[in-house]
Amino acid sequence: MLELRPNCECCDTDLPPSALNARICTYECTFCADCAEGSLRGICPNCGGDLVARPIRTPAMLAKNPASTIRVFKPDGCPSSINQASA
């Protein structure tokens, strides 16, 4: 079950469960589309995996399985992806 984290790790933008601009990797690291497609170039800075659109959970399923309320934020912002750093 996806956690549906509530914010972008880089810029702390709110990303509610219905956000169409949320991006995740296979470890559920969560970013807004601006950060994911901008400075991160579609690559997770934590694991090097692809960042893809996060699926939407319907309201009925959110009632049964709520989204996470735990914010993950890097106050210093996100570095370039680990793949870019080694290139």
Buried (B, 14 or more C-beta within 10 A) or exposed (E): EBBBBBBBBBBBBEBEBEBEBBBBBEEBBBBBBBBBBEBBEBBBBBBBBEBEEBEBBEEEEBEEEEBBEEEBEBEEEBBEBBBBEEE
